[in-house]
Amino acid sequence: MTSMNLYLIAALSPLLGALLAGFFGRQIGRSGAHTVTILGVTVSLLASLIVFRDVLDGHVFNGAVYTWALVGNVNFEVGFLIDRLSALMMIVVTSVSLMVHIYTIGYMKEDPGYQRFFSYISLFTFAMLMLVMSNNFLQLFFGWEAVGLVSYLLIGFWYKKESAIYANLKAFLVNRVGDFGFLLGIALVLHYAGSLDYAAVFAQNENLATQQIELFNGVGWSLVTVICICLFVGAMGKSAQFPLHVWLPDSMEGPTPISALIHAATMVTAGIFMVARMSPLFEYSEAALSFVLIIGSITALFMGLLGLVQNDIKRVVAYSTLSQLGYMTVALGVSAYSAAMFHLMTHAFFKALLFLAAGSVIIGMHHQQDMRYMGGLRRKMPITWLVSLIGSLALIGFPFLSGFYSKDSIIESVHFSTIPGSGFAYIAVLIGVFITALYSFRMYFLVFEGEYRGGSGSAQHDQSEHKNHEPHESPRVVWMPLVVLAVLSVFSGAISIEPILFGGYFDGVIFVLTSHDVVGQFGEHFHGWLAMGLHGFQTLPFWLALAGVVVAWFIFLYSPRARASLSVFAPIRRLLEEKYFLDKLNEWCFASGSRSLGNLLWRIGDQKVIDGLLVNGSAKLVGKLGLFLRRMQTGFISHYAFVMILGAFALVTIWLFGK
Amino acid sequence: MLTNIIGSLSLIVWLPIVFGMLVLVVGGEGRERISRWIALLGSVLGALVVIPLWLRFDRTEATFQFVEFSPWIDIFNINYHLGIDGISLILILLNVVTTIFVVVAGWEVITKRVSHYNAAFLILSGMINGVFCSLDAMLFYVFFEATLIPMFLIIGVWGGPNRVYAAVKFFLYTLAGSLLTLVALIYLYRTSGGSFSILDFYATSIPQSAQVLIFLALFAAFAVKIPMWPVHTWLPDAHVEAPTGGSVVLAAVMLKLGGYGFLRLSLPIVPDAANELAPYVIGLSLIAIVYIGFVALIQRDMKKLIAYSSISHMGFVTLGIFIFNTEGMQGAVIQMVSHGFISAALFLCVGVLYDRLHSREIADYGGVVNSMPIFAALFLVFAMANAGLPGTSGFVGEFLVIMGAMATNFWFAFAAAMTLILGAAYTLWMYKRVIFGNVGSEKVARLKDVNVREFTMLFVLALVVIGVGLYPKPFTDVIGVSVSTILDLASVTKN
């Protein structure tokens, strides 16, 4: 089998599953739908594993599948670039996707849209694979928008829910703002590099770095900076970076499995992947890197803070995702692309785990998502409890767990960086560690420890037959994927830190200038995963995380009085609950603003000026003129004779004086 | 072979017209059934005869192909001169396919004067083919103006309550624009030494001041037709009052006569004026894209919304043409074809809803997906295509035009790319309010999903829209040489 066929199998088998489940869902039934889609994703995972083995042997593929269009001298192609970066992403995408597929059998068991849901998540897997396997900007954009489409469909999966269809429109539009920048970036690349093929563009990076572009009269900008910032605006939309993050918390209106797959593990990391892929461009623009770094730091710190005041279990995890995406972006900003990819991978595992575990809690609680009505679930849902604890520890960076290795690598990289803004970023990521531990263990204590607080309250899905049921452990099909992800969350960091960061895994794929090589500097202090883990207990991040856990324990478990005394922070709490008033600002400025502008242009511009004054005005003018001329035709001979005499006099006068 | 007796271009021009006449003769009160079937046969045959043309068309040849020539009015040297390039061919294809959809769309819906209705569309289809085939300016002008008559009747007879106002506005607006064209053509006849051949016009040198006047005279016709801001206000009214089929043809094909006119006449005949005035045209195009995008956002009538969306999308066509580069112009042509399919599909979708509930108000709907899931899925394809999602034909044209605009000026591309946000906003907001949410009313709850006829139409269109989006190469190949020929002509100075 040629490698091209293998790649096609990897990409297309989820598509096939999606089409079968989507178009013939009624014929093949529920079990048919999940069988074909799971089969498709499994085949894709196996193919990805073979590809992975291949690239480890040093095999790199770069070639076209077909020519999309031929315009002038430019050849727009659909093609694959299979190297270590895409292979890693393929594994992450297909493995998490497979777990989510299996989990969904249990989670969506009672949903009437069962087949449709499987069709969508398989379609998503296909689109995401096309995105990561692309060898050019065009196909990247195709995948980019296609995952956005599926995200739109899945957030609005429960299309009767007003909040869901509000959220999916918002998600699509905010992403479109990012895509707007992204497309401009692509257009700049095409114009100045004459190609959209990665290899051809990257080969010209030094040339692009020396050029200037004049955006405003007389002010020259570095071309590569403008390109990179435009591209990064796309990443800000997709990877939910401040201020384009507003869609992600609302996307929690979708079913939980897709929150795990799309809005935590894979799609939202597309922006991170993209910047890592574009490292040969970003490396030549310190200004762009600095911009990336500062946006990432703001997201990492301030989005984590919002997680502190959420009561909805999924929203806590969502804000945690935003904050962690901020960490990855920070890593990109200090040129630690490999650390960003490393954190992307570990985060995919432990965040998918946390989301799916939250989903398991939600099933166990009969669709109650409010943590104020949970508590003490440790005894009622032991497996979910254990995997959640593992996920939370991985998230806060407890030594030896996967999150520890990746997050510490980022913090250390920032520490060594000299990019402007890295001082601020270092403080932000350190405070972020404390915040992460605080909100994670607030959630953990509220859900799993203490006393059970009833479950009812304002349940979203107020299903009366479930009302009095006790929480219970989820079925095996739900917890099995959790266990697999938990195992990955524990070990994936320790086993892969050395090859990924220091073993030259990304050599020749990710490009870093020597002066920016913070990972290399960090590597000088690295003496194996064991030593790093042991050393982890003595570092500042560990103590910060521990402090977060202790504070969370004190406030939310040990001392209810301490919790009451938090009311002194009421103004801050309000600010956080209102999400820094950004949603209100968007609603007021952009949503209402553009509607008002539209109304103004329509009623004044179109109806009054163009139609009223010019079009119908000229019709009226013609009408008036006609009326005047009609009045002249009175039909009386005497009138005509009178006018004739006047005319004769006038002519004679002109004739006399004209002489 | 039939084409040995009559030229293949004459066949595609006159076949629909002959069938239109036939429908008029055979049909009549009580014979609706037969007139529908003859019309369908005519439209399908009209499309089939284009296939050999598509296959035999030489994609590497820069001159006009399948040329036919015979004298018509000798004293003015006006000739029956036909010939096509790739741009004509692709638009002819769009036209003949649209005609089939129009006949099918009116099948059970039109019950009043069925034979007249179908005849009007068939004759219109032939005339539009005539515009795309003409190489004689007078012939072009005659066909161009003649298309007004059937469309005037379609709106005026089968239209909505305010149809007379809309029909008259449509007629006067576009006629006023094109009368100036006639003046320009007569001037060209004199300067070219007594010829109405468009090819002779290409070779005629014209002083700059005259070029500007000719450009403006032609512009008056084509800008109204396409339509450009600020001469666009006839279109929303015409669409709202037109029957579904009328809207489909208007949006899918008739608007393209304007774009085609720019490419066939304005640019090659008065290249210096076109270059000089291009910045203004670009400015108007960008205003159309952004301004109209905002206006579309707040429309309450679905047809009006799609009409405004059409104007905004036509902004891409004029932008693509007047930035004078390959990406832009190919994008403009692809955008014309793609918009043809997408707007046709969207108007058909509105028609499907209108036939059931007799309302086009967005507010009267809501939650349609509950009773019409298949329709909702198909509608989504077209909504996404209208928003320019990659993988649909809507993306191809917009993408190429934005790429081309970047080569001219960053800010042109910036303004054009606003459509990514605005197009998604107005289309998907409408989609949300119509399709999603709680069931709007008792009537909506009782809606029946699409029948076989409706499903087939929309499904075929969905396949076309996605097919072109995934593999536009056959289309860019057909127009490639023609576009570069026009660009060459437009870059040679003539004064």
Chai-1 contact restraints between the chains, C-beta under 6 A:
chainA,res_idxA,chainB,res_idxB,connection_type,confidence,min_distance_angstrom,max_distance_angstrom,comment,restraint_id
A,T67,B,K473,contact,1.0,0.0,6.0,A-B,restraint_1
A,A69,B,P472,contact,1.0,0.0,6.0,A-B,restraint_2
A,A69,B,K473,contact,1.0,0.0,6.0,A-B,restraint_3
A,A69,B,T476,contact,1.0,0.0,6.0,A-B,restraint_4
A,L70,B,T476,contact,1.0,0.0,6.0,A-B,restraint_5
A,V71,B,T326,contact,1.0,0.0,6.0,A-B,restraint_6
A,V71,B,E327,contact,1.0,0.0,6.0,A-B,restraint_7
A,V71,B,Q330,contact,1.0,0.0,6.0,A-B,restraint_8
A,V71,B,T476,contact,1.0,0.0,6.0,A-B,restraint_9
A,G72,B,T326,contact,1.0,0.0,6.0,A-B,restraint_10
A,F141,B,P390,contact,1.0,0.0,6.0,A-B,restraint_11
A,F142,B,P390,contact,1.0,0.0,6.0,A-B,restraint_12
A,E145,B,L389,contact,1.0,0.0,6.0,A-B,restraint_13
A,E145,B,P390,contact,1.0,0.0,6.0,A-B,restraint_14
A,Y159,B,V369,contact,1.0,0.0,6.0,A-B,restraint_15
A,Y159,B,F436,contact,1.0,0.0,6.0,A-B,restraint_16
A,I165,B,K432,contact,1.0,0.0,6.0,A-B,restraint_17
A,I165,B,F436,contact,1.0,0.0,6.0,A-B,restraint_18
A,I165,B,G437,contact,1.0,0.0,6.0,A-B,restraint_19
A,L169,B,L428,contact,1.0,0.0,6.0,A-B,restraint_20
A,L169,B,K432,contact,1.0,0.0,6.0,A-B,restraint_21
A,L173,B,A424,contact,1.0,0.0,6.0,A-B,restraint_22
A,L173,B,A425,contact,1.0,0.0,6.0,A-B,restraint_23
A,R176,B,L420,contact,1.0,0.0,6.0,A-B,restraint_24
A,R176,B,I421,contact,1.0,0.0,6.0,A-B,restraint_25
A,R176,B,A424,contact,1.0,0.0,6.0,A-B,restraint_26
A,V177,B,I421,contact,1.0,0.0,6.0,A-B,restraint_27
A,D179,B,L420,contact,1.0,0.0,6.0,A-B,restraint_28
A,F180,B,A417,contact,1.0,0.0,6.0,A-B,restraint_29
A,F180,B,L420,contact,1.0,0.0,6.0,A-B,restraint_30
A,F180,B,I421,contact,1.0,0.0,6.0,A-B,restraint_31
A,L183,B,A417,contact,1.0,0.0,6.0,A-B,restraint_32
A,L184,B,A417,contact,1.0,0.0,6.0,A-B,restraint_33
A,A187,B,I402,contact,1.0,0.0,6.0,A-B,restraint_34
A,A187,B,M403,contact,1.0,0.0,6.0,A-B,restraint_35
A,A187,B,M406,contact,1.0,0.0,6.0,A-B,restraint_36
A,A187,B,A413,contact,1.0,0.0,6.0,A-B,restraint_37
A,L190,B,M403,contact,1.0,0.0,6.0,A-B,restraint_38
A,H191,B,M406,contact,1.0,0.0,6.0,A-B,restraint_39
A,H191,B,A407,contact,1.0,0.0,6.0,A-B,restraint_40
A,L215,B,F410,contact,1.0,0.0,6.0,A-B,restraint_41
A,R595,B,I298,contact,1.0,0.0,6.0,A-B,restraint_42
A,L597,B,F294,contact,1.0,0.0,6.0,A-B,restraint_43
A,G598,B,F294,contact,1.0,0.0,6.0,A-B,restraint_44
A,G598,B,V295,contact,1.0,0.0,6.0,A-B,restraint_45
A,G598,B,L297,contact,1.0,0.0,6.0,A-B,restraint_46
A,G598,B,I298,contact,1.0,0.0,6.0,A-B,restraint_47
A,N599,B,I298,contact,1.0,0.0,6.0,A-B,restraint_48
A,L601,B,Y291,contact,1.0,0.0,6.0,A-B,restraint_49
A,L601,B,F294,contact,1.0,0.0,6.0,A-B,restraint_50
A,L601,B,V295,contact,1.0,0.0,6.0,A-B,restraint_51
A,W602,B,V295,contact,1.0,0.0,6.0,A-B,restraint_52
A,D606,B,T233,contact,1.0,0.0,6.0,A-B,restraint_53
A,I610,B,P230,contact,1.0,0.0,6.0,A-B,restraint_54
A,I610,B,T233,contact,1.0,0.0,6.0,A-B,restraint_55
A,D611,B,T233,contact,1.0,0.0,6.0,A-B,restraint_56
